[in-house]
Amino acid sequence: MVEQTFRIQNPSGDEFAGDVRFEDEGVKKPLLVVCHGFTAHKDWGPFPYFGRRFAELGFASIVFNFSHNGIGSNARKFTEFDKFSRNTIGKELEDLRAVLGAVESGDVGGDVVDRSRIGIVGHSRGGALAIVLASLDPRVKAVAGWSAVATFFRYTDHQRELWKEQAFLPITIRSMKTKLRYGVEVLRDLEANKEQYDLVAAVKRLTVPLLLVHGEADVTVRPTEAQKLFEVSDKSKSELILVEHAGHMYGVKSGSRVPNPTLEYITDITAKWFHRHL
């Protein structure tokens, strides 16, 4: 398997890294771009596995870091707190478009990628981003969300008021305080782009196939969010798979790199679905 790390810039000049993987068989392959979720990154937990497994199953794969996800030169630790504080949905969409642009130009993937067959899959917030972009960008021919949120607007009125008053919102992960915080520009971006970031509207706009995979035991993003998105989708080219006994991370423990049967299952069914639609 060929594994190559690349660095590209988005139009704003922000640099970020990604990995492209493929089996070198001398033929062009469909591409799957994998988007990590909130407080994850390309080298965390199962994401290297996703990239390698999709390559084994006949795709070229790209797993990348969003430019403001808080990961810098230390590939496994949050160090860029200021960048994280400015990580808007708009910035992540800009990064994702930059990845597609680098593929389109041949700077990433070269002659290996069949640029007429590009799919995007994302986890949690990354799944929602994938859906929004697929509803707006004709380069995307199919999209999948694992444990995808049905809305980016996940803050109470009290949180928003406090956010504006102190110009930041502290980030808590699994009931633990962190050094991470969101600046007020994150809230302003959400408020200024309510229509474009509306996930229900994005699903209604979709003209490409949609796959939603969700754990029935997910307490972080309830399966009702996937059902809400599926309800408004075009049923002729959409599919919802609820995975019994599975939680938000499909059995992955923090930092674990060893795939488990549930993780293997969702990766393999996703690959089969993309093979049918790309």
MIDOSE-1310 file (N, C-alpha, C; in nm, 2 decimals, decimal comma, always signed):
residues 278
mveq	+0,08/-0,12/+0,00/+0,00/+0,00/+0,00/+0,09/+0,13/+0,00; +0,05/+0,22/-0,08/+0,12/+0,35/-0,09/+0,05/+0,44/+0,02; +0,13/+0,50/+0,10/+0,08/+0,60/+0,20/+0,17/+0,73/+0,19; +0,11/+0,84/+0,16/+0,18/+0,96/+0,14/+0,11/+1,07/+0,22
tfri	+0,20/+1,15/+0,29/+0,15/+1,26/+0,36/+0,17/+1,39/+0,28; +0,07/+1,47/+0,28/+0,07/+1,60/+0,20/+0,04/+1,72/+0,29; +0,08/+1,83/+0,24/+0,05/+1,96/+0,31/+0,00/+2,05/+0,20; -0,12/+2,11/+0,23/-0,18/+2,21/+0,13/-0,22/+2,33/+0,21
qnps	-0,26/+2,43/+0,13/-0,32/+2,56/+0,19/-0,46/+2,58/+0,14; -0,54/+2,63/+0,23/-0,67/+2,67/+0,18/-0,66/+2,82/+0,12; -0,77/+2,87/+0,06/-0,75/+3,00/+0,00/-0,72/+3,11/+0,10; -0,74/+3,10/+0,23/-0,70/+3,20/+0,32/-0,56/+3,19/+0,36
gdef	-0,49/+3,09/+0,31/-0,34/+3,07/+0,34/-0,31/+2,98/+0,46; -0,42/+2,92/+0,52/-0,40/+2,83/+0,63/-0,35/+2,69/+0,58; -0,24/+2,64/+0,64/-0,18/+2,52/+0,59/-0,22/+2,40/+0,68; -0,25/+2,29/+0,62/-0,29/+2,17/+0,70/-0,24/+2,04/+0,63
agdv	-0,24/+1,93/+0,70/-0,18/+1,81/+0,66/-0,29/+1,70/+0,63; -0,25/+1,61/+0,55/-0,34/+1,50/+0,52/-0,26/+1,38/+0,47; -0,33/+1,26/+0,47/-0,26/+1,14/+0,42/-0,35/+1,08/+0,31; -0,28/+1,04/+0,20/-0,35/+0,98/+0,09/-0,30/+0,83/+0,08
rfed	-0,39/+0,74/+0,07/-0,35/+0,60/+0,07/-0,42/+0,53/-0,05; -0,35/+0,43/-0,11/-0,41/+0,35/-0,22/-0,32/+0,23/-0,24; -0,38/+0,13/-0,30/-0,30/+0,01/-0,35/-0,26/+0,05/-0,49; -0,13/+0,03/-0,51/-0,07/+0,07/-0,64/-0,09/-0,04/-0,74
egvk	-0,20/-0,04/-0,81/-0,24/-0,14/-0,91/-0,24/-0,09/-1,05; -0,20/+0,03/-1,07/-0,19/+0,09/-1,21/-0,32/+0,12/-1,27; -0,43/+0,14/-1,19/-0,56/+0,18/-1,24/-0,61/+0,29/-1,15; -0,70/+0,37/-1,22/-0,76/+0,48/-1,14/-0,87/+0,43/-1,05
kpll	-0,88/+0,50/-0,93/-0,97/+0,45/-0,83/-1,07/+0,56/-0,79; -1,18/+0,52/-0,74/-1,27/+0,62/-0,68/-1,21/+0,67/-0,55; -1,24/+0,79/-0,51/-1,18/+0,85/-0,39/-1,28/+0,87/-0,28; -1,24/+0,83/-0,16/-1,31/+0,86/-0,04/-1,24/+0,96/+0,05
vvch	-1,29/+1,07/+0,08/-1,24/+1,17/+0,17/-1,30/+1,16/+0,30; -1,22/+1,14/+0,41/-1,27/+1,11/+0,54/-1,25/+1,24/+0,63; -1,36/+1,29/+0,69/-1,36/+1,40/+0,77/-1,37/+1,36/+0,92; -1,28/+1,40/+1,00/-1,29/+1,38/+1,14/-1,39/+1,47/+1,21
gfta	-1,42/+1,44/+1,33/-1,52/+1,51/+1,41/-1,46/+1,61/+1,51; -1,54/+1,66/+1,59/-1,50/+1,76/+1,69/-1,39/+1,70/+1,79; -1,29/+1,77/+1,81/-1,17/+1,74/+1,89/-1,10/+1,61/+1,85; -1,12/+1,56/+1,73/-1,05/+1,45/+1,68/-0,94/+1,50/+1,57
hkdw	-0,87/+1,41/+1,51/-0,77/+1,45/+1,41/-0,73/+1,33/+1,33; -0,66/+1,35/+1,23/-0,63/+1,24/+1,13/-0,55/+1,12/+1,19; -0,48/+1,14/+1,30/-0,40/+1,04/+1,36/-0,46/+0,98/+1,48; -0,58/+1,03/+1,52/-0,64/+0,99/+1,64/-0,72/+0,86/+1,62
gpfp	-0,71/+0,77/+1,72/-0,80/+0,65/+1,72/-0,81/+0,58/+1,59; -0,93/+0,57/+1,54/-0,96/+0,48/+1,42/-0,93/+0,55/+1,29; -0,89/+0,67/+1,28/-0,89/+0,74/+1,15/-0,78/+0,69/+1,06; -0,66/+0,65/+1,11/-0,56/+0,58/+1,02/-0,62/+0,45/+0,97
yfgr	-0,69/+0,38/+1,06/-0,75/+0,25/+1,01/-0,85/+0,28/+0,90; -0,94/+0,38/+0,91/-1,03/+0,41/+0,81/-0,96/+0,43/+0,67; -0,85/+0,51/+0,68/-0,78/+0,54/+0,55/-0,72/+0,41/+0,49; -0,66/+0,33/+0,57/-0,60/+0,20/+0,52/-0,70/+0,10/+0,48
rfae	-0,81/+0,09/+0,55/-0,91/-0,01/+0,52/-0,98/+0,03/+0,39; -1,02/+0,16/+0,37/-1,08/+0,20/+0,24/-0,98/+0,17/+0,12; -0,85/+0,19/+0,15/-0,75/+0,16/+0,04/-0,75/+0,01/+0,01; -0,76/-0,07/+0,11/-0,76/-0,21/+0,09/-0,88/-0,26/+0,01
lgfa	-0,99/-0,18/+0,03/-1,12/-0,22/-0,03/-1,14/-0,15/-0,17; -1,03/-0,10/-0,23/-1,04/-0,06/-0,37/-1,05/+0,09/-0,39; -1,04/+0,17/-0,29/-1,05/+0,32/-0,31/-0,91/+0,38/-0,29; -0,90/+0,50/-0,34/-0,79/+0,59/-0,28/-0,86/+0,66/-0,17
sivf	-0,79/+0,68/-0,06/-0,85/+0,75/+0,06/-0,77/+0,87/+0,10; -0,84/+0,97/+0,15/-0,77/+1,09/+0,21/-0,83/+1,11/+0,35; -0,74/+1,11/+0,45/-0,78/+1,15/+0,58/-0,70/+1,27/+0,62; -0,76/+1,38/+0,66/-0,68/+1,50/+0,68/-0,72/+1,57/+0,81
nfsh	-0,64/+1,67/+0,85/-0,67/+1,75/+0,96/-0,73/+1,88/+0,91; -0,84/+1,92/+0,98/-0,89/+2,06/+0,95/-0,78/+2,16/+1,00; -0,77/+2,27/+0,93/-0,66/+2,36/+0,96/-0,66/+2,42/+1,10; -0,78/+2,43/+1,16/-0,79/+2,49/+1,29/-0,84/+2,39/+1,40
ngig	-0,81/+2,27/+1,38/-0,85/+2,17/+1,48/-0,77/+2,16/+1,60; -0,66/+2,25/+1,61/-0,58/+2,25/+1,73/-0,46/+2,17/+1,73; -0,44/+2,09/+1,62/-0,32/+2,00/+1,61/-0,22/+2,07/+1,52; -0,09/+2,09/+1,57/+0,01/+2,15/+1,50/+0,13/+2,05/+1,46
snar	+0,25/+2,09/+1,50/+0,36/+2,01/+1,47/+0,36/+1,88/+1,55; +0,31/+1,88/+1,67/+0,29/+1,76/+1,75/+0,16/+1,69/+1,70; +0,17/+1,58/+1,62/+0,06/+1,52/+1,55/-0,04/+1,46/+1,65; -0,01/+1,45/+1,77/-0,10/+1,37/+1,86/-0,15/+1,45/+1,98
kfte	-0,12/+1,58/+1,99/-0,15/+1,66/+2,10/-0,20/+1,80/+2,06; -0,30/+1,85/+2,13/-0,35/+1,99/+2,11/-0,25/+2,09/+2,16; -0,20/+2,17/+2,06/-0,10/+2,27/+2,10/-0,14/+2,41/+2,04; -0,23/+2,41/+1,94/-0,27/+2,54/+1,88/-0,40/+2,58/+1,93
fdkf	-0,40/+2,63/+2,05/-0,53/+2,67/+2,12/-0,59/+2,79/+2,05; -0,51/+2,89/+2,00/-0,56/+3,00/+1,94/-0,63/+2,97/+1,81; -0,57/+2,88/+1,73/-0,64/+2,84/+1,61/-0,77/+2,77/+1,64; -0,77/+2,68/+1,74/-0,89/+2,61/+1,77/-1,00/+2,71/+1,81
srnt	-0,97/+2,81/+1,88/-1,07/+2,91/+1,92/-1,13/+2,98/+1,80; -1,07/+2,98/+1,68/-1,12/+3,04/+1,56/-1,17/+2,94/+1,46; -1,20/+2,82/+1,50/-1,23/+2,71/+1,41/-1,38/+2,71/+1,38; -1,42/+2,79/+1,28/-1,56/+2,80/+1,24/-1,60/+2,69/+1,15
igke	-1,74/+2,67/+1,13/-1,79/+2,58/+1,03/-1,74/+2,63/+0,90; -1,75/+2,76/+0,87/-1,70/+2,81/+0,74/-1,56/+2,78/+0,71; -1,47/+2,78/+0,82/-1,33/+2,75/+0,80/-1,32/+2,60/+0,76; -1,39/+2,51/+0,82/-1,38/+2,37/+0,79/-1,43/+2,34/+0,65
ledl	-1,54/+2,41/+0,61/-1,59/+2,39/+0,47/-1,48/+2,44/+0,37; -1,41/+2,55/+0,41/-1,31/+2,60/+0,32/-1,19/+2,50/+0,31; -1,16/+2,44/+0,42/-1,05/+2,33/+0,42/-1,10/+2,22/+0,33; -1,22/+2,17/+0,34/-1,27/+2,06/+0,27/-1,27/+2,09/+0,12
ravl	-1,31/+2,21/+0,08/-1,30/+2,25/-0,06/-1,16/+2,25/-0,11; -1,07/+2,29/-0,02/-0,93/+2,30/-0,06/-0,87/+2,16/-0,09; -0,92/+2,06/-0,01/-0,88/+1,92/-0,04/-0,93/+1,88/-0,18; -1,06/+1,91/-0,21/-1,11/+1,87/-0,34/-1,04/+1,94/-0,45
gave	-1,00/+2,07/-0,42/-0,93/+2,15/-0,52/-0,79/+2,09/-0,55; -0,72/+2,04/-0,45/-0,59/+1,98/-0,46/-0,60/+1,85/-0,54; -0,71/+1,77/-0,52/-0,74/+1,65/-0,59/-0,77/+1,68/-0,74; -0,85/+1,79/-0,76/-0,89/+1,83/-0,90/-0,77/+1,87/-0,98
sgdv	-0,67/+1,94/-0,92/-0,55/+1,98/-0,99/-0,45/+1,87/-1,01; -0,46/+1,76/-0,93/-0,37/+1,65/-0,94/-0,25/+1,67/-0,84; -0,26/+1,78/-0,76/-0,15/+1,79/-0,66/-0,16/+1,69/-0,55; -0,28/+1,64/-0,52/-0,30/+1,53/-0,43/-0,37/+1,41/-0,50
ggdv	-0,31/+1,30/-0,49/-0,37/+1,18/-0,56/-0,32/+1,16/-0,70; -0,27/+1,26/-0,76/-0,21/+1,25/-0,90/-0,30/+1,18/-1,00; -0,24/+1,08/-1,07/-0,31/+1,00/-1,17/-0,39/+0,88/-1,11; -0,38/+0,86/-0,98/-0,44/+0,75/-0,92/-0,59/+0,77/-0,91
vdrs	-0,64/+0,89/-0,88/-0,78/+0,92/-0,85/-0,86/+0,94/-0,97; -0,97/+0,87/-0,98/-1,07/+0,90/-1,08/-1,15/+1,02/-1,03; -1,13/+1,14/-1,08/-1,19/+1,26/-1,03/-1,34/+1,27/-1,06; -1,39/+1,18/-1,14/-1,54/+1,18/-1,16/-1,61/+1,10/-1,06
rigi	-1,53/+1,03/-0,97/-1,59/+0,94/-0,86/-1,54/+0,98/-0,73; -1,59/+1,09/-0,67/-1,54/+1,13/-0,54/-1,66/+1,12/-0,44; -1,63/+1,06/-0,32/-1,73/+1,05/-0,22/-1,67/+1,11/-0,09; -1,75/+1,16/+0,00/-1,71/+1,21/+0,13/-1,78/+1,13/+0,24
vghs	-1,71/+1,10/+0,35/-1,77/+1,04/+0,47/-1,71/+1,11/+0,59; -1,79/+1,14/+0,68/-1,74/+1,21/+0,80/-1,81/+1,15/+0,93; -1,74/+1,17/+1,04/-1,79/+1,12/+1,17/-1,85/+1,24/+1,25; -1,96/+1,23/+1,31/-2,02/+1,33/+1,40/-2,03/+1,47/+1,33
rgga	-1,96/+1,57/+1,38/-1,96/+1,70/+1,32/-1,91/+1,69/+1,17; -1,81/+1,60/+1,16/-1,75/+1,58/+1,02/-1,85/+1,53/+0,92; -1,94/+1,44/+0,97/-2,05/+1,39/+0,89/-2,14/+1,50/+0,84; -2,17/+1,59/+0,93/-2,26/+1,70/+0,90/-2,19/+1,80/+0,80
laiv	-2,06/+1,82/+0,82/-1,99/+1,90/+0,72/-1,99/+1,84/+0,58; -1,97/+1,71/+0,58/-1,97/+1,64/+0,45/-2,11/+1,65/+0,38; -2,21/+1,65/+0,46/-2,35/+1,66/+0,40/-2,37/+1,80/+0,34; -2,33/+1,90/+0,42/-2,34/+2,04/+0,37/-2,27/+2,06/+0,24
lasl	-2,14/+2,02/+0,24/-2,06/+2,04/+0,12/-2,12/+1,96/+0,00; -2,16/+1,84/+0,02/-2,21/+1,76/-0,08/-2,34/+1,82/-0,14; -2,41/+1,90/-0,06/-2,53/+1,97/-0,11/-2,50/+2,09/-0,19; -2,37/+2,14/-0,19/-2,33/+2,26/-0,25/-2,23/+2,24/-0,36
dprv	-2,15/+2,13/-0,36/-2,04/+2,11/-0,45/-2,06/+2,00/-0,54; -2,07/+2,02/-0,67/-2,10/+1,91/-0,77/-1,99/+1,81/-0,79; -1,87/+1,84/-0,73/-1,76/+1,74/-0,74/-1,79/+1,62/-0,66; -1,87/+1,63/-0,56/-1,91/+1,52/-0,47/-2,02/+1,44/-0,53
kava	-2,00/+1,31/-0,55/-2,10/+1,22/-0,61/-2,17/+1,13/-0,52; -2,13/+1,12/-0,39/-2,20/+1,05/-0,29/-2,15/+1,09/-0,15; -2,23/+1,08/-0,05/-2,19/+1,13/+0,08/-2,24/+1,04/+0,19; -2,17/+1,02/+0,30/-2,21/+0,93/+0,41/-2,17/+1,00/+0,54
gwsa	-2,26/+0,99/+0,64/-2,24/+1,04/+0,77/-2,24/+0,93/+0,88; -2,14/+0,92/+0,95/-2,14/+0,82/+1,07/-2,17/+0,91/+1,19; -2,27/+0,87/+1,26/-2,31/+0,94/+1,39/-2,32/+1,09/+1,37; -2,37/+1,13/+1,25/-2,38/+1,27/+1,21/-2,48/+1,35/+1,30
vatf	-2,44/+1,47/+1,33/-2,53/+1,56/+1,40/-2,63/+1,62/+1,30; -2,75/+1,65/+1,35/-2,85/+1,70/+1,26/-2,86/+1,85/+1,27; -2,78/+1,91/+1,36/-2,77/+2,06/+1,37/-2,64/+2,10/+1,43; -2,58/+2,21/+1,38/-2,46/+2,27/+1,44/-2,50/+2,36/+1,55
fryt	-2,63/+2,39/+1,57/-2,67/+2,49/+1,67/-2,71/+2,42/+1,80; -2,60/+2,38/+1,87/-2,62/+2,29/+1,99/-2,59/+2,37/+2,12; -2,62/+2,49/+2,12/-2,59/+2,57/+2,24/-2,72/+2,64/+2,30; -2,73/+2,64/+2,43/-2,85/+2,70/+2,49/-2,84/+2,85/+2,48
dhqr	-2,96/+2,92/+2,51/-2,96/+3,06/+2,51/-2,86/+3,12/+2,62; -2,85/+3,05/+2,73/-2,76/+3,09/+2,84/-2,62/+3,08/+2,79; -2,58/+2,98/+2,72/-2,45/+2,96/+2,67/-2,41/+3,07/+2,57; -2,51/+3,10/+2,48/-2,48/+3,20/+2,38/-2,46/+3,34/+2,45
elwk	-2,55/+3,37/+2,55/-2,53/+3,50/+2,62/-2,40/+3,51/+2,68; -2,36/+3,40/+2,75/-2,23/+3,40/+2,82/-2,11/+3,41/+2,72; -2,13/+3,34/+2,61/-2,03/+3,34/+2,50/-2,00/+3,49/+2,46; -2,11/+3,56/+2,43/-2,10/+3,70/+2,39/-2,04/+3,79/+2,49
eqaf	-2,08/+3,77/+2,62/-2,04/+3,86/+2,73/-1,89/+3,85/+2,75; -1,84/+3,72/+2,75/-1,70/+3,70/+2,78/-1,61/+3,68/+2,66; -1,67/+3,68/+2,54/-1,61/+3,66/+2,41/-1,54/+3,52/+2,39; -1,58/+3,43/+2,47/-1,53/+3,29/+2,45/-1,63/+3,19/+2,52
lpit	-1,62/+3,07/+2,48/-1,70/+2,96/+2,54/-1,60/+2,85/+2,58; -1,59/+2,81/+2,71/-1,50/+2,70/+2,75/-1,55/+2,57/+2,69; -1,46/+2,48/+2,65/-1,50/+2,36/+2,59/-1,47/+2,24/+2,69; -1,58/+2,17/+2,72/-1,57/+2,05/+2,81/-1,58/+1,93/+2,73
irsm	-1,49/+1,83/+2,75/-1,50/+1,70/+2,68/-1,52/+1,59/+2,78; -1,63/+1,52/+2,76/-1,66/+1,41/+2,85/-1,65/+1,45/+2,99; -1,72/+1,56/+3,02/-1,73/+1,62/+3,16/-1,60/+1,66/+3,22; -1,49/+1,67/+3,13/-1,36/+1,72/+3,18/-1,33/+1,86/+3,13
ktkl	-1,28/+1,95/+3,21/-1,24/+2,08/+3,17/-1,12/+2,07/+3,09; -1,10/+2,15/+2,99/-0,99/+2,15/+2,90/-0,94/+2,30/+2,88; -0,82/+2,31/+2,82/-0,77/+2,44/+2,78/-0,84/+2,50/+2,66; -0,92/+2,42/+2,59/-0,98/+2,46/+2,47/-1,10/+2,55/+2,49
rygv	-1,11/+2,65/+2,41/-1,22/+2,74/+2,41/-1,26/+2,79/+2,27; -1,38/+2,83/+2,25/-1,42/+2,89/+2,12/-1,43/+3,04/+2,14; -1,37/+3,11/+2,05/-1,39/+3,26/+2,04/-1,53/+3,29/+1,99; -1,56/+3,42/+2,01/-1,70/+3,46/+1,97/-1,72/+3,46/+1,82
evlr	-1,61/+3,46/+1,74/-1,62/+3,45/+1,60/-1,69/+3,32/+1,55; -1,67/+3,21/+1,63/-1,74/+3,09/+1,60/-1,89/+3,10/+1,61; -1,94/+3,17/+1,71/-2,08/+3,20/+1,73/-2,13/+3,29/+1,62; -2,05/+3,39/+1,59/-2,10/+3,48/+1,48/-2,11/+3,41/+1,35
dlea	-2,02/+3,32/+1,32/-2,02/+3,25/+1,20/-2,15/+3,16/+1,19; -2,19/+3,10/+1,30/-2,31/+3,02/+1,31/-2,43/+3,10/+1,28; -2,43/+3,22/+1,35/-2,55/+3,30/+1,34/-2,56/+3,37/+1,20; -2,45/+3,40/+1,14/-2,45/+3,46/+1,01/-2,49/+3,37/+0,89
nkeq	-2,48/+3,24/+0,92/-2,49/+3,14/+0,81/-2,60/+3,03/+0,85; -2,70/+3,07/+0,92/-2,80/+2,98/+0,96/-2,86/+2,90/+0,85; -2,89/+2,96/+0,74/-2,95/+2,90/+0,63/-2,86/+2,80/+0,56; -2,73/+2,84/+0,53/-2,64/+2,75/+0,46/-2,60/+2,63/+0,55
ydlv	-2,60/+2,65/+0,69/-2,55/+2,55/+0,78/-2,67/+2,46/+0,83; -2,79/+2,49/+0,78/-2,91/+2,41/+0,82/-2,90/+2,27/+0,76; -2,88/+2,17/+0,85/-2,86/+2,03/+0,80/-2,99/+1,98/+0,73; -3,10/+2,01/+0,78/-3,23/+1,96/+0,72/-3,24/+2,02/+0,58
aavk	-3,21/+2,14/+0,57/-3,22/+2,21/+0,43/-3,11/+2,15/+0,34; -2,99/+2,12/+0,40/-2,89/+2,06/+0,32/-2,93/+1,92/+0,26; -2,99/+1,84/+0,35/-3,03/+1,71/+0,30/-3,14/+1,72/+0,19; -3,23/+1,82/+0,21/-3,33/+1,84/+0,11/-3,27/+1,89/-0,03
rltv	-3,16/+1,96/-0,02/-3,09/+2,01/-0,14/-3,01/+1,90/-0,21; -2,98/+1,79/-0,14/-2,89/+1,69/-0,20/-2,95/+1,63/-0,32; -2,86/+1,61/-0,42/-2,90/+1,55/-0,55/-2,82/+1,42/-0,56; -2,73/+1,39/-0,46/-2,65/+1,27/-0,47/-2,69/+1,17/-0,36
plll	-2,65/+1,04/-0,37/-2,69/+0,94/-0,27/-2,63/+0,98/-0,13; -2,71/+0,94/-0,03/-2,68/+0,97/+0,11/-2,69/+0,84/+0,19; -2,59/+0,82/+0,27/-2,59/+0,71/+0,36/-2,57/+0,76/+0,50; -2,66/+0,72/+0,60/-2,65/+0,76/+0,74/-2,63/+0,63/+0,82
vhge	-2,53/+0,63/+0,90/-2,50/+0,51/+0,99/-2,50/+0,57/+1,13; -2,57/+0,50/+1,22/-2,58/+0,56/+1,35/-2,60/+0,45/+1,46; -2,53/+0,46/+1,57/-2,54/+0,36/+1,68/-2,67/+0,38/+1,75; -2,74/+0,27/+1,78/-2,87/+0,28/+1,85/-2,85/+0,32/+1,99
advt	-2,73/+0,30/+2,05/-2,70/+0,33/+2,19/-2,62/+0,46/+2,20; -2,61/+0,54/+2,09/-2,54/+0,67/+2,10/-2,61/+0,77/+2,19; -2,54/+0,81/+2,30/-2,60/+0,91/+2,39/-2,54/+1,05/+2,37; -2,43/+1,05/+2,28/-2,37/+1,18/+2,25/-2,45/+1,25/+2,14
vrpt	-2,48/+1,18/+2,03/-2,57/+1,23/+1,93/-2,67/+1,12/+1,91; -2,79/+1,15/+1,96/-2,90/+1,05/+1,96/-2,94/+1,00/+1,82; -2,97/+0,88/+1,81/-3,02/+0,83/+1,68/-3,13/+0,90/+1,62; -3,21/+0,97/+1,70/-3,32/+1,05/+1,65/-3,27/+1,16/+1,55
eaqk	-3,14/+1,20/+1,57/-3,09/+1,30/+1,48/-3,07/+1,24/+1,34; -3,02/+1,12/+1,33/-3,01/+1,05/+1,20/-3,15/+1,03/+1,14; -3,24/+0,99/+1,22/-3,38/+0,97/+1,17/-3,44/+1,10/+1,12; -3,41/+1,21/+1,19/-3,46/+1,34/+1,14/-3,41/+1,38/+1,00
lfev	-3,28/+1,35/+0,98/-3,22/+1,38/+0,85/-3,28/+1,28/+0,74; -3,29/+1,15/+0,78/-3,34/+1,06/+0,68/-3,48/+1,09/+0,64; -3,56/+1,14/+0,74/-3,70/+1,16/+0,71/-3,72/+1,26/+0,59; -3,63/+1,36/+0,58/-3,64/+1,46/+0,48/-3,56/+1,43/+0,35
sdks	-3,50/+1,32/+0,35/-3,41/+1,28/+0,24/-3,49/+1,22/+0,12; -3,43/+1,22/+0,01/-3,49/+1,15/-0,11/-3,47/+1,00/-0,09; -3,58/+0,93/-0,05/-3,57/+0,79/-0,02/-3,52/+0,70/-0,13; -3,53/+0,75/-0,26/-3,49/+0,67/-0,37/-3,34/+0,65/-0,38
ksel	-3,26/+0,74/-0,31/-3,12/+0,73/-0,31/-3,06/+0,76/-0,17; -3,13/+0,73/-0,06/-3,08/+0,74/+0,07/-3,10/+0,61/+0,15; -3,01/+0,59/+0,25/-3,02/+0,47/+0,33/-2,98/+0,51/+0,47; -3,06/+0,46/+0,57/-3,03/+0,47/+0,71/-3,00/+0,34/+0,77
ilve	-2,88/+0,32/+0,83/-2,85/+0,19/+0,90/-2,83/+0,22/+1,05; -2,91/+0,17/+1,13/-2,89/+0,18/+1,28/-2,82/+0,05/+1,33; -2,71/+0,07/+1,40/-2,63/-0,04/+1,45/-2,66/-0,07/+1,59; -2,71/-0,19/+1,62/-2,75/-0,23/+1,75/-2,63/-0,23/+1,85
hagh	-2,66/-0,18/+1,97/-2,57/-0,18/+2,08/-2,44/-0,09/+2,06; -2,44/-0,01/+1,95/-2,33/+0,07/+1,92/-2,35/+0,22/+1,98; -2,24/+0,27/+2,03/-2,24/+0,41/+2,08/-2,18/+0,50/+1,98; -2,15/+0,62/+2,02/-2,11/+0,73/+1,93/-1,98/+0,69/+1,86
mygv	-1,88/+0,63/+1,93/-1,75/+0,59/+1,86/-1,75/+0,44/+1,82; -1,86/+0,37/+1,82/-1,86/+0,24/+1,77/-1,76/+0,15/+1,84; -1,75/+0,16/+1,98/-1,67/+0,08/+2,06/-1,52/+0,12/+2,07; -1,49/+0,23/+2,01/-1,35/+0,27/+2,02/-1,32/+0,34/+2,15
ksgs	-1,22/+0,29/+2,22/-1,18/+0,35/+2,35/-1,08/+0,47/+2,31; -1,07/+0,56/+2,41/-0,99/+0,68/+2,38/-0,85/+0,64/+2,34; -0,81/+0,69/+2,22/-0,67/+0,66/+2,18/-0,65/+0,53/+2,12; -0,75/+0,44/+2,12/-0,73/+0,30/+2,07/-0,71/+0,30/+1,92
rvpn	-0,62/+0,22/+1,87/-0,59/+0,21/+1,73/-0,62/+0,07/+1,68; -0,67/-0,02/+1,76/-0,71/-0,15/+1,72/-0,85/-0,16/+1,68; -0,89/-0,19/+1,56/-1,03/-0,20/+1,52/-1,10/-0,31/+1,59; -1,23/-0,29/+1,62/-1,31/-0,39/+1,68/-1,42/-0,43/+1,58
ptle	-1,49/-0,54/+1,60/-1,59/-0,59/+1,51/-1,69/-0,48/+1,46; -1,74/-0,40/+1,55/-1,83/-0,30/+1,51/-1,77/-0,19/+1,42; -1,65/-0,15/+1,45/-1,58/-0,06/+1,36/-1,56/-0,12/+1,22; -1,52/-0,24/+1,22/-1,49/-0,31/+1,09/-1,62/-0,32/+1,01
yitd	-1,73/-0,34/+1,08/-1,86/-0,36/+1,02/-1,90/-0,23/+0,95; -1,90/-0,11/+1,03/-1,94/+0,01/+0,97/-1,85/+0,06/+0,86; -1,72/+0,03/+0,87/-1,63/+0,06/+0,76/-1,66/-0,02/+0,63; -1,68/-0,15/+0,65/-1,70/-0,23/+0,53/-1,84/-0,21/+0,47
itak	-1,95/-0,18/+0,54/-2,07/-0,16/+0,48/-2,07/-0,02/+0,41; -1,99/+0,07/+0,47/-1,98/+0,20/+0,40/-1,91/+0,19/+0,27; -1,80/+0,11/+0,27/-1,73/+0,09/+0,14/-1,81/+0,02/+0,04; -1,89/-0,08/+0,08/-1,98/-0,14/-0,02/-2,08/-0,05/-0,08
wfhr	-2,14/+0,04/+0,01/-2,23/+0,14/-0,04/-2,17/+0,23/-0,13; -2,05/+0,28/-0,10/-1,98/+0,38/-0,20/-1,95/+0,31/-0,33; -1,91/+0,18/-0,33/-1,88/+0,11/-0,45/-2,01/+0,10/-0,54; -2,13/+0,09/-0,48/-2,25/+0,09/-0,55/-2,28/+0,23/-0,62
hl	-2,24/+0,33/-0,55/-2,29/+0,47/-0,59/-2,18/+0,55/-0,66; -2,06/+0,51/-0,66/-1,95/+0,59/-0,73/-1,91/+0,52/-0,86
